[in-house]
Structure formats: C-alpha cells, structure tokens
Amino acid sequence: MYEIYFSIVMLAPAAMLIVGLMWKISPPPYQSKGLAYSTEITRKNPDAWAAAHRHCARLWMRTGIISGGASAFLMILFKENYSVFWMWLIVGQMALFCVSVFMIDLLLKNQFDGDQ
C-alpha cells in the first residue's frame, strides 16, 4: 500500500516537470486550445503568451524537481506514518502550484499590462 501512496504523491511533481519540459522544448502556439497557460493577458498579446510559457516552463521544471525530491524524502522519512502524511504532501504541492501561477500572473501584469 505504501508504494501506491508514494506513486500518488509523486504525480503532481512529475506532471509539473513533464509539462515544464514540454513547454521548454516546444511551447504551444499562440492562442492554442490545448494544454497552455491561457489568461486574459496572454490571449491579448503574443509576446505575453511566449513570455508566460517560457517563465512557466522554467518555474515548473524547478518546482517539480524540488517538490518531488522533498516529497520523496519526506515519504521515506515518515514511512511508518505515511497513511496520515501523504495527503498533507499533496496539499503542499498544490499550494506550490497555485503560488507559481500567481507569480507568473504578477510577472505578466508588471511586464505587459500597460501594452494594450
């Protein structure tokens, strides 16, 4: 059962790392309807679209590696109490994800909000 919980805890960091790598190698085309960082600012300005995906890719790759490593370390450290601890790790990972989205939005607003 521990292995299942460990795998579940590692899903979010792995997804952030994979999407970050995908966007670093090949960012989605302007106003793409698929997997893309699409906000009001990015839909209005192609430069903001490119900047959002560039910064988001770099941030999510770093966040995925760091949160994945920290989560794996904590799951191993608290192996005896994993049934109580795993949900808190997922909550922490989602908090990091939300903070990263707010950071990208703030960066875009500072750079591109006056360019309309």
Biopython code that builds the backbone (N, CA, C, O; Angstrom):
import numpy as np
from Bio.PDB.StructureBuilder import StructureBuilder

atoms = [
    (1, "MET", "N", (0.822, -1.202, 0.000)),
    (1, "MET", "CA", (0.000, 0.000, 0.000)),
    (1, "MET", "C", (0.862, 1.261, 0.000)),
    (1, "MET", "O", (0.483, 2.278, -0.580)),
    (2, "TYR", "N", (2.009, 1.188, 0.646)),
    (2, "TYR", "CA", (2.916, 2.336, 0.698)),
    (2, "TYR", "C", (3.327, 2.774, -0.704)),
    (2, "TYR", "O", (3.417, 3.969, -0.986)),
    (3, "GLU", "N", (3.574, 1.807, -1.575)),
    (3, "GLU", "CA", (4.016, 2.127, -2.937)),
    (3, "GLU", "C", (2.948, 2.884, -3.713)),
    (3, "GLU", "O", (3.273, 3.759, -4.515)),
    (4, "ILE", "N", (1.684, 2.563, -3.488)),
    (4, "ILE", "CA", (0.587, 3.265, -4.162)),
    (4, "ILE", "C", (0.529, 4.717, -3.699)),
    (4, "ILE", "O", (0.420, 5.629, -4.519)),
    (5, "TYR", "N", (0.602, 4.933, -2.386)),
    (5, "TYR", "CA", (0.579, 6.297, -1.861)),
    (5, "TYR", "C", (1.807, 7.081, -2.333)),
    (5, "TYR", "O", (1.703, 8.266, -2.649)),
    (6, "PHE", "N", (2.948, 6.433, -2.380)),
    (6, "PHE", "CA", (4.167, 7.088, -2.853)),
    (6, "PHE", "C", (3.984, 7.529, -4.302)),
    (6, "PHE", "O", (4.364, 8.641, -4.668)),
    (7, "SER", "N", (3.407, 6.665, -5.118)),
    (7, "SER", "CA", (3.164, 6.994, -6.527)),
    (7, "SER", "C", (2.193, 8.163, -6.666)),
    (7, "SER", "O", (2.396, 9.047, -7.498)),
    (8, "ILE", "N", (1.151, 8.166, -5.861)),
    (8, "ILE", "CA", (0.167, 9.248, -5.914)),
    (8, "ILE", "C", (0.809, 10.577, -5.528)),
    (8, "ILE", "O", (0.548, 11.605, -6.154)),
    (9, "VAL", "N", (1.648, 10.553, -4.498)),
    (9, "VAL", "CA", (2.323, 11.772, -4.048)),
    (9, "VAL", "C", (3.253, 12.314, -5.132)),
    (9, "VAL", "O", (3.437, 13.527, -5.240)),
    (10, "MET", "N", (3.836, 11.429, -5.928)),
    (10, "MET", "CA", (4.795, 11.853, -6.951)),
    (10, "MET", "C", (4.135, 12.288, -8.262)),
    (10, "MET", "O", (4.831, 12.757, -9.163)),
    (11, "LEU", "N", (2.817, 12.145, -8.394)),
    (11, "LEU", "CA", (2.140, 12.504, -9.642)),
    (11, "LEU", "C", (2.228, 13.995, -9.970)),
    (11, "LEU", "O", (2.576, 14.357, -11.094)),
    (12, "ALA", "N", (1.920, 14.857, -9.013)),
    (12, "ALA", "CA", (1.923, 16.299, -9.273)),
    (12, "ALA", "C", (3.319, 16.820, -9.620)),
    (12, "ALA", "O", (3.450, 17.551, -10.602)),
    (13, "PRO", "N", (4.364, 16.482, -8.866)),
    (13, "PRO", "CA", (5.696, 16.945, -9.266)),
    (13, "PRO", "C", (6.118, 16.415, -10.638)),
    (13, "PRO", "O", (6.753, 17.127, -11.416)),
    (14, "ALA", "N", (5.761, 15.161, -10.929)),
    (14, "ALA", "CA", (6.105, 14.598, -12.235)),
    (14, "ALA", "C", (5.367, 15.323, -13.349)),
    (14, "ALA", "O", (5.945, 15.590, -14.402)),
    (15, "ALA", "N", (4.098, 15.644, -13.131)),
    (15, "ALA", "CA", (3.321, 16.370, -14.141)),
    (15, "ALA", "C", (3.895, 17.764, -14.368)),
    (15, "ALA", "O", (3.989, 18.211, -15.511)),
    (16, "MET", "N", (4.279, 18.453, -13.302)),
    (16, "MET", "CA", (4.868, 19.788, -13.459)),
    (16, "MET", "C", (6.189, 19.708, -14.219)),
    (16, "MET", "O", (6.460, 20.541, -15.084)),
    (17, "LEU", "N", (6.995, 18.729, -13.907)),
    (17, "LEU", "CA", (8.273, 18.555, -14.589)),
    (17, "LEU", "C", (8.059, 18.232, -16.068)),
    (17, "LEU", "O", (8.742, 18.792, -16.926)),
    (18, "ILE", "N", (7.132, 17.346, -16.373)),
    (18, "ILE", "CA", (6.876, 16.958, -17.765)),
    (18, "ILE", "C", (6.323, 18.124, -18.575)),
    (18, "ILE", "O", (6.779, 18.372, -19.691)),
    (19, "VAL", "N", (5.348, 18.842, -18.027)),
    (19, "VAL", "CA", (4.790, 19.989, -18.747)),
    (19, "VAL", "C", (5.850, 21.081, -18.907)),
    (19, "VAL", "O", (5.930, 21.719, -19.957)),
    (20, "GLY", "N", (6.657, 21.296, -17.878)),
    (20, "GLY", "CA", (7.741, 22.268, -17.992)),
    (20, "GLY", "C", (8.721, 21.904, -19.097)),
    (20, "GLY", "O", (9.138, 22.769, -19.867)),
    (21, "LEU", "N", (9.088, 20.642, -19.182)),
    (21, "LEU", "CA", (9.982, 20.189, -20.256)),
    (21, "LEU", "C", (9.331, 20.327, -21.619)),
    (21, "LEU", "O", (9.972, 20.754, -22.580)),
    (22, "MET", "N", (8.054, 19.963, -21.705)),
    (22, "MET", "CA", (7.340, 20.085, -22.989)),
    (22, "MET", "C", (7.321, 21.536, -23.460)),
    (22, "MET", "O", (7.584, 21.816, -24.630)),
    (23, "TRP", "N", (7.009, 22.461, -22.548)),
    (23, "TRP", "CA", (6.928, 23.862, -22.931)),
    (23, "TRP", "C", (8.297, 24.471, -23.185)),
    (23, "TRP", "O", (8.409, 25.417, -23.964)),
    (24, "LYS", "N", (9.334, 23.955, -22.551)),
    (24, "LYS", "CA", (10.681, 24.450, -22.809)),
    (24, "LYS", "C", (11.133, 24.025, -24.206)),
    (24, "LYS", "O", (11.731, 24.815, -24.936)),
    (25, "ILE", "N", (10.846, 22.783, -24.571)),
    (25, "ILE", "CA", (11.241, 22.261, -25.882)),
    (25, "ILE", "C", (10.364, 22.840, -26.986)),
    (25, "ILE", "O", (10.867, 23.285, -28.018)),
    (26, "SER", "N", (9.064, 22.834, -26.770)),
    (26, "SER", "CA", (8.133, 23.289, -27.800)),
    (26, "SER", "C", (6.922, 23.945, -27.152)),
    (26, "SER", "O", (5.940, 23.269, -26.848)),
    (27, "PRO", "N", (6.983, 25.259, -26.937)),
    (27, "PRO", "CA", (5.825, 25.926, -26.325)),
    (27, "PRO", "C", (4.613, 25.869, -27.251)),
    (27, "PRO", "O", (4.764, 25.811, -28.471)),
    (28, "PRO", "N", (3.419, 25.886, -26.677)),
    (28, "PRO", "CA", (2.220, 25.818, -27.520)),
    (28, "PRO", "C", (2.091, 27.057, -28.398)),
    (28, "PRO", "O", (2.502, 28.148, -28.003)),
    (29, "PRO", "N", (1.520, 26.886, -29.588)),
    (29, "PRO", "CA", (1.346, 28.043, -30.471)),
    (29, "PRO", "C", (0.388, 29.061, -29.851)),
    (29, "PRO", "O", (-0.425, 28.737, -28.986)),
    (30, "TYR", "N", (0.512, 30.292, -30.319)),
    (30, "TYR", "CA", (-0.289, 31.401, -29.798)),
    (30, "TYR", "C", (-1.778, 31.064, -29.844)),
    (30, "TYR", "O", (-2.298, 30.631, -30.872)),
    (31, "GLN", "N", (-2.445, 31.265, -28.730)),
    (31, "GLN", "CA", (-3.870, 31.033, -28.514)),
    (31, "GLN", "C", (-4.277, 29.588, -28.795)),
    (31, "GLN", "O", (-5.358, 29.333, -29.327)),
    (32, "SER", "N", (-3.426, 28.669, -28.443)),
    (32, "SER", "CA", (-3.718, 27.248, -28.586)),
    (32, "SER", "C", (-4.849, 26.859, -27.641)),
    (32, "SER", "O", (-4.968, 27.413, -26.548)),
    (33, "LYS", "N", (-5.666, 25.921, -28.056)),
    (33, "LYS", "CA", (-6.794, 25.476, -27.232)),
    (33, "LYS", "C", (-6.438, 24.284, -26.358)),
    (33, "LYS", "O", (-7.225, 23.905, -25.491)),
    (34, "GLY", "N", (-5.274, 23.687, -26.564)),
    (34, "GLY", "CA", (-4.875, 22.513, -25.790)),
    (34, "GLY", "C", (-4.254, 22.903, -24.462)),
    (34, "GLY", "O", (-4.693, 23.850, -23.810)),
    (35, "LEU", "N", (-3.236, 22.167, -24.072)),
    (35, "LEU", "CA", (-2.523, 22.406, -22.826)),
    (35, "LEU", "C", (-1.690, 23.674, -22.966)),
    (35, "LEU", "O", (-0.643, 23.670, -23.613)),
    (36, "ALA", "N", (-2.158, 24.748, -22.361)),
    (36, "ALA", "CA", (-1.476, 26.030, -22.492)),
    (36, "ALA", "C", (-1.799, 26.907, -21.286)),
    (36, "ALA", "O", (-2.810, 26.720, -20.609)),
    (37, "TYR", "N", (-0.912, 27.869, -21.038)),
    (37, "TYR", "CA", (-1.123, 28.850, -19.978)),
    (37, "TYR", "C", (-1.894, 30.008, -20.600)),
    (37, "TYR", "O", (-1.297, 30.912, -21.185)),
    (38, "SER", "N", (-3.200, 29.985, -20.476)),
    (38, "SER", "CA", (-4.057, 30.942, -21.169)),
    (38, "SER", "C", (-4.793, 31.807, -20.151)),
    (38, "SER", "O", (-5.666, 31.333, -19.424)),
    (39, "THR", "N", (-4.420, 33.089, -20.117)),
    (39, "THR", "CA", (-5.103, 34.063, -19.271)),
    (39, "THR", "C", (-5.505, 35.235, -20.153)),
    (39, "THR", "O", (-5.204, 35.255, -21.346)),
    (40, "GLU", "N", (-6.177, 36.198, -19.570)),
    (40, "GLU", "CA", (-6.626, 37.363, -20.342)),
    (40, "GLU", "C", (-5.443, 38.093, -20.980)),
    (40, "GLU", "O", (-5.510, 38.485, -22.145)),
    (41, "ILE", "N", (-4.377, 38.273, -20.231)),
    (41, "ILE", "CA", (-3.200, 38.988, -20.748)),
    (41, "ILE", "C", (-2.527, 38.189, -21.862)),
    (41, "ILE", "O", (-2.139, 38.763, -22.880)),
    (42, "THR", "N", (-2.384, 36.893, -21.688)),
    (42, "THR", "CA", (-1.689, 36.088, -22.697)),
    (42, "THR", "C", (-2.507, 35.950, -23.975)),
    (42, "THR", "O", (-1.934, 35.795, -25.053)),
    (43, "ARG", "N", (-3.818, 36.001, -23.882)),
    (43, "ARG", "CA", (-4.646, 35.901, -25.087)),
    (43, "ARG", "C", (-4.614, 37.182, -25.903)),
    (43, "ARG", "O", (-4.860, 37.142, -27.109)),
    (44, "LYS", "N", (-4.316, 38.319, -25.283)),
    (44, "LYS", "CA", (-4.297, 39.606, -25.998)),
    (44, "LYS", "C", (-2.967, 39.901, -26.673)),
    (44, "LYS", "O", (-2.922, 40.661, -27.640)),
    (45, "ASN", "N", (-1.885, 39.314, -26.178)),
    (45, "ASN", "CA", (-0.559, 39.717, -26.625)),
    (45, "ASN", "C", (0.308, 38.480, -26.896)),
    (45, "ASN", "O", (0.547, 37.693, -25.980)),
    (46, "PRO", "N", (0.780, 38.294, -28.131)),
    (46, "PRO", "CA", (1.625, 37.127, -28.430)),
    (46, "PRO", "C", (2.950, 37.131, -27.664)),
    (46, "PRO", "O", (3.485, 36.071, -27.342)),
    (47, "ASP", "N", (3.475, 38.318, -27.373)),
    (47, "ASP", "CA", (4.714, 38.388, -26.593)),
    (47, "ASP", "C", (4.480, 37.925, -25.156)),
    (47, "ASP", "O", (5.328, 37.255, -24.567)),
    (48, "ALA", "N", (3.328, 38.287, -24.597)),
    (48, "ALA", "CA", (2.980, 37.840, -23.249)),
    (48, "ALA", "C", (2.763, 36.331, -23.243)),
    (48, "ALA", "O", (3.128, 35.658, -22.280)),
    (49, "TRP", "N", (2.171, 35.795, -24.310)),
    (49, "TRP", "CA", (1.967, 34.343, -24.434)),
    (49, "TRP", "C", (3.313, 33.619, -24.388)),
    (49, "TRP", "O", (3.483, 32.649, -23.649)),
    (50, "ALA", "N", (4.255, 34.099, -25.181)),
    (50, "ALA", "CA", (5.583, 33.469, -25.232)),
    (50, "ALA", "C", (6.306, 33.604, -23.891)),
    (50, "ALA", "O", (6.918, 32.648, -23.415)),
    (51, "ALA", "N", (6.235, 34.783, -23.287)),
    (51, "ALA", "CA", (6.901, 35.007, -22.001)),
    (51, "ALA", "C", (6.294, 34.128, -20.911)),
    (51, "ALA", "O", (7.017, 33.573, -20.084)),
    (52, "ALA", "N", (4.983, 34.003, -20.909)),
    (52, "ALA", "CA", (4.315, 33.176, -19.893)),
    (52, "ALA", "C", (4.774, 31.731, -19.989)),
    (52, "ALA", "O", (5.070, 31.107, -18.970)),
    (53, "HIS", "N", (4.835, 31.199, -21.183)),
    (53, "HIS", "CA", (5.237, 29.799, -21.341)),
    (53, "HIS", "C", (6.723, 29.602, -21.062)),
    (53, "HIS", "O", (7.126, 28.566, -20.534)),
    (54, "ARG", "N", (7.523, 30.578, -21.411)),
    (54, "ARG", "CA", (8.962, 30.489, -21.122)),
    (54, "ARG", "C", (9.205, 30.488, -19.610)),
    (54, "ARG", "O", (9.924, 29.631, -19.094)),
    (55, "HIS", "N", (8.607, 31.445, -18.908)),
    (55, "HIS", "CA", (8.800, 31.543, -17.462)),
    (55, "HIS", "C", (8.129, 30.380, -16.729)),
    (55, "HIS", "O", (8.681, 29.844, -15.768)),
    (56, "CYS", "N", (6.950, 29.996, -17.183)),
    (56, "CYS", "CA", (6.227, 28.908, -16.541)),
    (56, "CYS", "C", (6.989, 27.595, -16.703)),
    (56, "CYS", "O", (7.058, 26.803, -15.764)),
    (57, "ALA", "N", (7.556, 27.359, -17.872)),
    (57, "ALA", "CA", (8.323, 26.134, -18.098)),
    (57, "ALA", "C", (9.504, 26.058, -17.147)),
    (57, "ALA", "O", (9.745, 25.024, -16.525)),
    (58, "ARG", "N", (10.234, 27.150, -17.038)),
    (58, "ARG", "CA", (11.401, 27.167, -16.149)),
    (58, "ARG", "C", (10.986, 26.986, -14.689)),
    (58, "ARG", "O", (11.608, 26.221, -13.952)),
    (59, "LEU", "N", (9.947, 27.683, -14.281)),
    (59, "LEU", "CA", (9.489, 27.604, -12.893)),
    (59, "LEU", "C", (8.935, 26.222, -12.563)),
    (59, "LEU", "O", (9.229, 25.681, -11.497)),
    (60, "TRP", "N", (8.141, 25.646, -13.455)),
    (60, "TRP", "CA", (7.550, 24.340, -13.180)),
    (60, "TRP", "C", (8.585, 23.231, -13.205)),
    (60, "TRP", "O", (8.460, 22.266, -12.451)),
    (61, "MET", "N", (9.594, 23.335, -14.039)),
    (61, "MET", "CA", (10.655, 22.324, -14.005)),
    (61, "MET", "C", (11.365, 22.359, -12.656)),
    (61, "MET", "O", (11.600, 21.314, -12.048)),
    (62, "ARG", "N", (11.702, 23.539, -12.194)),
    (62, "ARG", "CA", (12.374, 23.667, -10.896)),
    (62, "ARG", "C", (11.465, 23.215, -9.759)),
    (62, "ARG", "O", (11.893, 22.475, -8.873)),
    (63, "THR", "N", (10.216, 23.658, -9.785)),
    (63, "THR", "CA", (9.278, 23.292, -8.732)),
    (63, "THR", "C", (9.020, 21.789, -8.726)),
    (63, "THR", "O", (8.930, 21.183, -7.659)),
    (64, "GLY", "N", (8.901, 21.182, -9.903)),
    (64, "GLY", "CA", (8.690, 19.741, -9.988)),
    (64, "GLY", "C", (9.844, 18.958, -9.400)),
    (64, "GLY", "O", (9.636, 17.988, -8.672)),
    (65, "ILE", "N", (11.064, 19.378, -9.713)),
    (65, "ILE", "CA", (12.242, 18.679, -9.184)),
    (65, "ILE", "C", (12.343, 18.855, -7.673)),
    (65, "ILE", "O", (12.550, 17.886, -6.942)),
    (66, "ILE", "N", (12.198, 20.087, -7.210)),
    (66, "ILE", "CA", (12.349, 20.360, -5.774)),
    (66, "ILE", "C", (11.224, 19.720, -4.965)),
    (66, "ILE", "O", (11.486, 19.064, -3.956)),
    (67, "SER", "N", (9.976, 19.903, -5.396)),
    (67, "SER", "CA", (8.873, 19.324, -4.614)),
    (67, "SER", "C", (8.859, 17.801, -4.723)),
    (67, "SER", "O", (8.472, 17.120, -3.774)),
    (68, "GLY", "N", (9.274, 17.261, -5.861)),
    (68, "GLY", "CA", (9.370, 15.805, -5.994)),
    (68, "GLY", "C", (10.432, 15.227, -5.082)),
    (68, "GLY", "O", (10.206, 14.218, -4.413)),
    (69, "GLY", "N", (11.589, 15.867, -5.056)),
    (69, "GLY", "CA", (12.662, 15.406, -4.169)),
    (69, "GLY", "C", (12.283, 15.521, -2.707)),
    (69, "GLY", "O", (12.510, 14.603, -1.919)),
    (70, "ALA", "N", (11.699, 16.669, -2.348)),
    (70, "ALA", "CA", (11.293, 16.866, -0.954)),
    (70, "ALA", "C", (10.193, 15.892, -0.555)),
    (70, "ALA", "O", (10.209, 15.354, 0.552)),
    (71, "SER", "N", (9.233, 15.662, -1.456)),
    (71, "SER", "CA", (8.139, 14.736, -1.152)),
    (71, "SER", "C", (8.651, 13.312, -1.006)),
    (71, "SER", "O", (8.240, 12.594, -0.094)),
    (72, "ALA", "N", (9.545, 12.899, -1.898)),
    (72, "ALA", "CA", (10.113, 11.551, -1.806)),
    (72, "ALA", "C", (10.889, 11.392, -0.497)),
    (72, "ALA", "O", (10.762, 10.376, 0.187)),
    (73, "PHE", "N", (11.690, 12.401, -0.156)),
    (73, "PHE", "CA", (12.455, 12.355, 1.085)),
    (73, "PHE", "C", (11.527, 12.242, 2.290)),
    (73, "PHE", "O", (11.766, 11.428, 3.182)),
    (74, "LEU", "N", (10.467, 13.054, 2.322)),
    (74, "LEU", "CA", (9.546, 13.030, 3.460)),
    (74, "LEU", "C", (8.739, 11.742, 3.522)),
    (74, "LEU", "O", (8.457, 11.240, 4.610)),
    (75, "MET", "N", (8.361, 11.198, 2.359)),
    (75, "MET", "CA", (7.640, 9.918, 2.357)),
    (75, "MET", "C", (8.527, 8.796, 2.895)),
    (75, "MET", "O", (8.048, 7.911, 3.605)),
    (76, "ILE", "N", (9.798, 8.828, 2.563)),
    (76, "ILE", "CA", (10.722, 7.817, 3.080)),
    (76, "ILE", "C", (10.975, 8.040, 4.564)),
    (76, "ILE", "O", (11.029, 7.088, 5.342)),
    (77, "LEU", "N", (11.128, 9.300, 4.951)),
    (77, "LEU", "CA", (11.396, 9.631, 6.347)),
    (77, "LEU", "C", (10.229, 9.226, 7.253)),
    (77, "LEU", "O", (10.439, 8.699, 8.346)),
    (78, "PHE", "N", (9.012, 9.472, 6.795)),
    (78, "PHE", "CA", (7.820, 9.171, 7.597)),
    (78, "PHE", "C", (7.104, 7.923, 7.077)),
    (78, "PHE", "O", (5.875, 7.891, 7.015)),
    (79, "LYS", "N", (7.864, 6.911, 6.709)),
    (79, "LYS", "CA", (7.298, 5.697, 6.128)),
    (79, "LYS", "C", (6.312, 5.002, 7.073)),
    (79, "LYS", "O", (5.335, 4.411, 6.614)),
    (80, "GLU", "N", (6.552, 5.064, 8.356)),
    (80, "GLU", "CA", (5.671, 4.410, 9.312)),
    (80, "GLU", "C", (4.307, 5.106, 9.401)),
    (80, "GLU", "O", (3.299, 4.456, 9.679)),
    (81, "ASN", "N", (4.272, 6.410, 9.168)),
    (81, "ASN", "CA", (3.033, 7.188, 9.294)),
    (81, "ASN", "C", (2.544, 7.701, 7.948)),
    (81, "ASN", "O", (1.862, 8.724, 7.898)),
    (82, "TYR", "N", (2.871, 7.024, 6.867)),
    (82, "TYR", "CA", (2.534, 7.520, 5.533)),
    (82, "TYR", "C", (1.037, 7.688, 5.319)),
    (82, "TYR", "O", (0.630, 8.563, 4.554)),
    (83, "SER", "N", (0.210, 6.884, 5.964)),
    (83, "SER", "CA", (-1.236, 6.953, 5.739)),
    (83, "SER", "C", (-1.837, 8.277, 6.224)),
    (83, "SER", "O", (-2.891, 8.691, 5.739)),
    (84, "VAL", "N", (-1.192, 8.927, 7.153)),
    (84, "VAL", "CA", (-1.654, 10.222, 7.649)),
    (84, "VAL", "C", (-0.958, 11.355, 6.898)),
    (84, "VAL", "O", (-1.534, 12.425, 6.705)),
    (85, "PHE", "N", (0.260, 11.117, 6.485)),
    (85, "PHE", "CA", (1.139, 12.168, 5.991)),
    (85, "PHE", "C", (0.983, 12.466, 4.509)),
    (85, "PHE", "O", (1.236, 13.599, 4.099)),
    (86, "TRP", "N", (0.578, 11.501, 3.683)),
    (86, "TRP", "CA", (0.604, 11.665, 2.239)),
    (86, "TRP", "C", (-0.319, 12.774, 1.747)),
    (86, "TRP", "O", (0.021, 13.478, 0.796)),
    (87, "MET", "N", (-1.472, 12.940, 2.372)),
    (87, "MET", "CA", (-2.413, 13.975, 1.925)),
    (87, "MET", "C", (-1.853, 15.371, 2.177)),
    (87, "MET", "O", (-2.097, 16.280, 1.385)),
    (88, "TRP", "N", (-1.115, 15.557, 3.252)),
    (88, "TRP", "CA", (-0.509, 16.856, 3.539)),
    (88, "TRP", "C", (0.543, 17.198, 2.495)),
    (88, "TRP", "O", (0.708, 18.365, 2.139)),
    (89, "LEU", "N", (1.246, 16.206, 2.009)),
    (89, "LEU", "CA", (2.219, 16.451, 0.944)),
    (89, "LEU", "C", (1.531, 16.927, -0.330)),
    (89, "LEU", "O", (2.012, 17.844, -0.996)),
    (90, "ILE", "N", (0.422, 16.310, -0.662)),
    (90, "ILE", "CA", (-0.316, 16.714, -1.863)),
    (90, "ILE", "C", (-0.861, 18.127, -1.709)),
    (90, "ILE", "O", (-0.832, 18.909, -2.659)),
    (91, "VAL", "N", (-1.354, 18.459, -0.531)),
    (91, "VAL", "CA", (-1.841, 19.826, -0.277)),
    (91, "VAL", "C", (-0.692, 20.827, -0.439)),
    (91, "VAL", "O", (-0.879, 21.890, -1.031)),
    (92, "GLY", "N", (0.479, 20.500, 0.075)),
    (92, "GLY", "CA", (1.639, 21.373, -0.080)),
    (92, "GLY", "C", (2.053, 21.531, -1.529)),
    (92, "GLY", "O", (2.420, 22.627, -1.955)),
    (93, "GLN", "N", (1.999, 20.448, -2.292)),
    (93, "GLN", "CA", (2.338, 20.526, -3.716)),
    (93, "GLN", "C", (1.351, 21.405, -4.473)),
    (93, "GLN", "O", (1.751, 22.189, -5.335)),
    (94, "MET", "N", (0.081, 21.282, -4.162)),
    (94, "MET", "CA", (-0.927, 22.114, -4.837)),
    (94, "MET", "C", (-0.789, 23.579, -4.438)),
    (94, "MET", "O", (-1.050, 24.471, -5.244)),
    (95, "ALA", "N", (-0.381, 23.825, -3.202)),
    (95, "ALA", "CA", (-0.120, 25.205, -2.782)),
    (95, "ALA", "C", (1.043, 25.787, -3.588)),
    (95, "ALA", "O", (0.982, 26.936, -4.025)),
    (96, "LEU", "N", (2.101, 24.999, -3.784)),
    (96, "LEU", "CA", (3.220, 25.456, -4.615)),
    (96, "LEU", "C", (2.777, 25.733, -6.048)),
    (96, "LEU", "O", (3.209, 26.713, -6.655)),
    (97, "PHE", "N", (1.924, 24.878, -6.582)),
    (97, "PHE", "CA", (1.408, 25.079, -7.928)),
    (97, "PHE", "C", (0.632, 26.394, -8.012)),
    (97, "PHE", "O", (0.836, 27.174, -8.942)),
    (98, "CYS", "N", (-0.249, 26.642, -7.053)),
    (98, "CYS", "CA", (-1.037, 27.883, -7.049)),
    (98, "CYS", "C", (-0.148, 29.106, -6.910)),
    (98, "CYS", "O", (-0.372, 30.114, -7.580)),
    (99, "VAL", "N", (0.849, 29.028, -6.054)),
    (99, "VAL", "CA", (1.782, 30.147, -5.887)),
    (99, "VAL", "C", (2.525, 30.404, -7.194)),
    (99, "VAL", "O", (2.751, 31.557, -7.560)),
    (100, "SER", "N", (2.903, 29.347, -7.897)),
    (100, "SER", "CA", (3.624, 29.536, -9.162)),
    (100, "SER", "C", (2.739, 30.229, -10.192)),
    (100, "SER", "O", (3.224, 31.064, -10.956)),
    (101, "VAL", "N", (1.454, 29.899, -10.224)),
    (101, "VAL", "CA", (0.534, 30.547, -11.157)),
    (101, "VAL", "C", (0.385, 32.025, -10.807)),
    (101, "VAL", "O", (0.384, 32.869, -11.703)),
    (102, "PHE", "N", (0.258, 32.352, -9.520)),
    (102, "PHE", "CA", (0.150, 33.751, -9.118)),
    (102, "PHE", "C", (1.437, 34.518, -9.434)),
    (102, "PHE", "O", (1.390, 35.691, -9.802)),
    (103, "MET", "N", (2.582, 33.854, -9.290)),
    (103, "MET", "CA", (3.855, 34.508, -9.604)),
    (103, "MET", "C", (3.947, 34.837, -11.095)),
    (103, "MET", "O", (4.384, 35.929, -11.458)),
    (104, "ILE", "N", (3.544, 33.914, -11.955)),
    (104, "ILE", "CA", (3.565, 34.157, -13.396)),
    (104, "ILE", "C", (2.586, 35.272, -13.755)),
    (104, "ILE", "O", (2.912, 36.147, -14.557)),
    (105, "ASP", "N", (1.388, 35.246, -13.165)),
    (105, "ASP", "CA", (0.416, 36.311, -13.427)),
    (105, "ASP", "C", (0.949, 37.674, -13.004)),
    (105, "ASP", "O", (0.789, 38.652, -13.734)),
    (106, "LEU", "N", (1.573, 37.751, -11.848)),
    (106, "LEU", "CA", (2.142, 39.014, -11.377)),
    (106, "LEU", "C", (3.246, 39.493, -12.314)),
    (106, "LEU", "O", (3.311, 40.679, -12.638)),
    (107, "LEU", "N", (4.096, 38.602, -12.741)),
    (107, "LEU", "CA", (5.161, 38.941, -13.680)),
    (107, "LEU", "C", (4.577, 39.479, -14.983)),
    (107, "LEU", "O", (5.047, 40.492, -15.501)),
    (108, "LEU", "N", (3.565, 38.813, -15.511)),
    (108, "LEU", "CA", (2.950, 39.257, -16.761)),
    (108, "LEU", "C", (2.258, 40.605, -16.605)),
    (108, "LEU", "O", (2.345, 41.455, -17.492)),
    (109, "LYS", "N", (1.576, 40.805, -15.488)),
    (109, "LYS", "CA", (0.907, 42.088, -15.270)),
    (109, "LYS", "C", (1.913, 43.218, -15.180)),
    (109, "LYS", "O", (1.664, 44.310, -15.692)),
    (110, "ASN", "N", (3.042, 42.975, -14.540)),
    (110, "ASN", "CA", (4.069, 44.000, -14.440)),
    (110, "ASN", "C", (4.719, 44.303, -15.790)),
    (110, "ASN", "O", (5.073, 45.451, -16.060)),
    (111, "GLN", "N", (4.877, 43.289, -16.635)),
    (111, "GLN", "CA", (5.537, 43.481, -17.920)),
    (111, "GLN", "C", (4.612, 43.949, -19.023)),
    (111, "GLN", "O", (5.003, 44.792, -19.830)),
    (112, "PHE", "N", (3.378, 43.421, -19.083)),
    (112, "PHE", "CA", (2.558, 43.603, -20.265)),
    (112, "PHE", "C", (1.225, 44.295, -20.038)),
    (112, "PHE", "O", (0.502, 44.525, -21.007)),
    (113, "ASP", "N", (0.868, 44.636, -18.823)),
    (113, "ASP", "CA", (-0.454, 45.212, -18.580)),
    (113, "ASP", "C", (-0.629, 46.567, -19.240)),
    (113, "ASP", "O", (-1.741, 46.903, -19.647)),
    (114, "GLY", "N", (0.416, 47.349, -19.360)),
    (114, "GLY", "CA", (0.315, 48.659, -19.970)),
    (114, "GLY", "C", (0.476, 48.669, -21.468)),
    (114, "GLY", "O", (0.386, 49.730, -22.086)),
    (115, "ASP", "N", (0.714, 47.503, -22.081)),
    (115, "ASP", "CA", (0.980, 47.426, -23.525)),
    (115, "ASP", "C", (-0.272, 47.322, -24.386)),
    (115, "ASP", "O", (-0.150, 47.107, -25.592)),
    (116, "GLN", "N", (-1.435, 47.459, -23.839)),
    (116, "GLN", "CA", (-2.655, 47.186, -24.611)),
    (116, "GLN", "C", (-3.010, 48.281, -25.524)),
    (116, "GLN", "O", (-4.010, 48.191, -26.236)),
]
sb = StructureBuilder()
sb.init_structure("model")
sb.init_model(0)
sb.init_chain("A")
sb.init_seg("    ")
for serial, (resi, resn, name, xyz) in enumerate(atoms, 1):
    if name == "N":
        sb.init_residue(resn, " ", resi, " ")
    sb.init_atom(name, np.array(xyz, "f"), 0.0, 1.0, " ", f" {name:<3s}", serial, name[0])
structure = sb.get_structure()
